[in-house]
Every structure is written in structure tokens, then in C-alpha cells.
């Protein structure tokens, strides 16, 4: 059977030793179509980001690039602008035919906390080939805020696939006709197009821009920090904003999207030719996101936007990303927003959960 593996299959992988961890994986880590990964007890400050490369181990490369080590047992600050390599508590023994892809969790991306997974012998970030046996590592680079992290915290997640189950544009259009994926006319081209909302129904607030000089964010403090201490409001009077090079923005999609229970989705960047910016770090959308079967009425996609080389005018309705839908191997036992803690079900424009 092809498709994204659901929570029941992930639990079987744990029972069979395909997934192993020290300490043991908890039920709270198992999501409808992914597994949360936990930080280990030490972070290595390294000179630069790297991939292990074919035939080489991450541990061996750490020896080349390590500057110093940070004990995470009682918590430690990862400094803005620095690169850290952190062994994860989980390790894999993937069977033939099963691949994996990792991504940052939603709150991680909204903090502009670049988090990518690397493996022994790996030649790509966040992509793990079938048959991989070995440890997992998180590369963590705080871009906007220094952060206080602890061993056991979950910054990224991993999704498993058997074969390929991507929906073609024709299949996506047929699914929308049967179970609407957006609240308006869909833009379908190599996935479901996402556009930016710069004309809110009330007021002029369209997003937030990270302040350049702030305090530390303790990731365990939920609803603790006043947003004004870390973010500037972005207002648009005429349906457009000018993005500044190097600045990080939180914006929101114009579309309210849904993920039906038998499908999962991943947000992919749009073509680089459309502008001098990148959208998103956190890309997984679980079955049930925004869907009526999980108590949703459509949920907006939060856009994590970083401008690159030149100032760029972003206008209302401009397509900035796309959702790629995949079939699930089976329907999950639990859906996003139903029976599990889901911080962003039914969301609109929303900062990470640490802010109020």
C-alpha cells in the first residue's frame, strides 16, 4: 500500500524497532501523519552548516567543524545567528520501500528558527532514503531571536511514506469538487496555490515583522511574551507591503484551506522567479486540518516570509506558495484538531504560541 503512514503505522514501527529512541517515544509525540522528534542532551556549536556526504558520518564532520559544546540538560541559550548541531533522541532503521521527510514544527517556523534534519551519508537536508539505519541530527540556527531550549523539546517532525502518492492536478481538482479544499475558486497548478491576504475584512493589520534586537524566547513559556516586545505590526492601506531585505515577516494566506481525513499535505515554496522572497519553514499539514470532520471550518495558512536581495512589493492575492496533497496509506486514528492538542486549528493571522 502506498501513501503517507498514519499514526497507527508509526506505532507499529515503534513496536518493530524501525523507530527507536532513548528515552522511549511518548504517545504525545505521535501525530496523525508524523512523529515529533526530540532534542538530545548536547548541542554542538559549529562554524557552518553542513551535510555529511556520501560515506561519511555526521559525528565525523562535527569533529571538523565543532567550536564548543552546550549542555542542554538544564536548558541553554542558542544565540541568534549561530549554527548548532544537536543529536536527536530518535534513530531509524527504515525498511526497503519506506522513505522519510522531516520538517520544522509550526511554532518553530513562526519563530524564524531554522531547523533541518541531517543523517549519516546524507546529501540533502530533511530527506531520508529507504533503508537508512542510523542516528538523526537537527541543525538549528536561530535567525530572529535567541532561544532557550532544553533536552526533550520538539522542534521538528518526521513523516514516513511508502511509495509515492502525490495527487496530480486532475486528481486534486476532482477531490476539490467532492470535498472543497478552499473557500473559493482553487488555483491548481502543480498543487493548490496559496496567495497572500493584504486586504483584511476589518482593519489594516496584515502581519508582523520581527524586531531586530530583542530578549531571549524560552520555548516552554506558552502565551507568556507580549507580542509588542518582539514584533512590529505591519499594516496595509492599499493591499500591498514592501518587504525589506533580511527582514522576517508573519503573514497569512487569503485562502482558508482544508485537509480531508484521508490526505496529508506539504507546503512547497513557489517558483523563485516570482519575487525576491522565500515563504515557509514549517510545511506539514496533517489530516483534518481545517476540516469539518475535526471541528474546522477552514484554516488559513500562516506564511513565514523572508525577503532576499532587494526590497520587494508584495501585493494582495499574489501567489506565494502551494500545497502538495498526498494520499494517506490509511485514515489516522486521530485527526488534527480532534482529540489532540492542536494550537492552530481554525487559525487566522497568528504568531507562535509563546506570544500573547
Rosetta blueprint (number, residue, H / E / L):
1 X L
2 X L
3 X E
4 X E
5 X L
6 X L
7 X H
8 X H
9 X H
10 X H
11 X H
12 X H
13 X H
14 X H
15 X H
16 X H
17 X L
18 X L
19 X E
20 X E
21 X E
22 X L
23 X L
24 X L
25 X L
26 X L
27 X H
28 X H
29 X H
30 X E
31 X L
32 X L
33 X L
34 X L
35 X E
36 X E
37 X E
38 X E
39 X E
40 X E
41 X E
42 X E
43 X E
44 X E
45 X E
46 X E
47 X L
48 X L
49 X L
50 X L
51 X L
52 X L
53 X L
54 X L
55 X L
56 X L
57 X L
58 X H
59 X H
60 X H
61 X H
62 X H
63 X H
64 X H
65 X H
66 X E
67 X E
68 X E
69 X E
70 X E
71 X E
72 X L
73 X L
74 X L
75 X L
76 X E
77 X E
78 X E
79 X L
80 X L
81 X L
82 X L
83 X E
84 X E
85 X E
86 X E
87 X E
88 X E
89 X E
90 X E
91 X E
92 X E
93 X E
94 X L
95 X L
96 X L
97 X L
98 X E
99 X E
100 X E
101 X E
102 X E
103 X E
104 X E
105 X L
106 X H
107 X H
108 X H
109 X H
110 X H
111 X L
112 X L
113 X E
114 X E
115 X E
116 X E
117 X E
118 X E
119 X E
120 X L
121 X L
122 X L
123 X L
124 X L
125 X L
126 X L
127 X E
128 X E
129 X L
130 X L
131 X L
132 X L
133 X E
134 X E
135 X E
136 X E
137 X E
138 X E
139 X E
140 X E
141 X E
142 X E
143 X L
144 X L
145 X L
146 X L
147 X E
148 X E
149 X E
150 X L
151 X L
152 X L
153 X L
154 X E
155 X E
156 X E
157 X E
158 X E
159 X E
160 X E
161 X E
162 X E
163 X L
164 X L
165 X L
166 X E
167 X L
168 X L
169 X H
170 X H
171 X H
172 X H
173 X H
174 X H
175 X H
176 X H
177 X H
178 X H
179 X L
180 X L
181 X L
182 X E
183 X L
184 X L
185 X L
186 X L
187 X L
188 X E
189 X L
190 X L
191 X L
192 X E
193 X E
194 X E
195 X E
196 X E
197 X L
198 X L
199 X L
200 X L
201 X L
202 X L
203 X L
204 X L
205 X E
206 X E
207 X E
208 X E
209 X E
210 X E
211 X L
212 X L
213 X L
214 X L
215 X L
216 X L
217 X E
218 X E
219 X L
220 X L
221 X L
222 X L
223 X L
224 X L
225 X E
226 X L
227 X H
228 X H
229 X H
230 X L
231 X E
232 X E
233 X E
234 X E
235 X E
236 X L
237 X L
238 X L
239 X L
240 X E
241 X E
242 X E
243 X E
244 X L
245 X L
246 X L
247 X L
248 X E
249 X E
250 X E
251 X E
252 X E
253 X E
254 X E
255 X E
256 X E
257 X E
258 X L
259 X L
260 X L
261 X L
262 X L
263 X E
264 X E
265 X E
266 X E
267 X E
268 X E
269 X E
270 X L
271 X L
272 X H
273 X H
274 X H
275 X L
276 X L
277 X E
278 X E
279 X E
280 X L
281 X L
282 X L
283 X L
284 X E
285 X E
286 X L
287 X L
288 X L
289 X L
290 X L
291 X L
292 X H
293 X H
294 X H
295 X L
296 X L
297 X L
298 X L
299 X E
300 X E
301 X E
302 X E
303 X E
304 X E
305 X E
306 X E
307 X E
308 X L
309 X L
310 X L
311 X L
312 X E
313 X E
314 X E
315 X E
316 X L
317 X L
318 X L
319 X E
320 X E
321 X E
322 X E
323 X E
324 X E
325 X E
326 X E
327 X E
328 X E
329 X L
330 X L
331 X L
332 X L
333 X L
334 X L
335 X L
336 X L
337 X L
338 X L
339 X L
340 X L
341 X L
342 X L
343 X L
344 X L
345 X L
346 X L
347 X L
348 X L
349 X L
350 X L
351 X L
352 X L
353 X L
354 X L
355 X E
356 X L
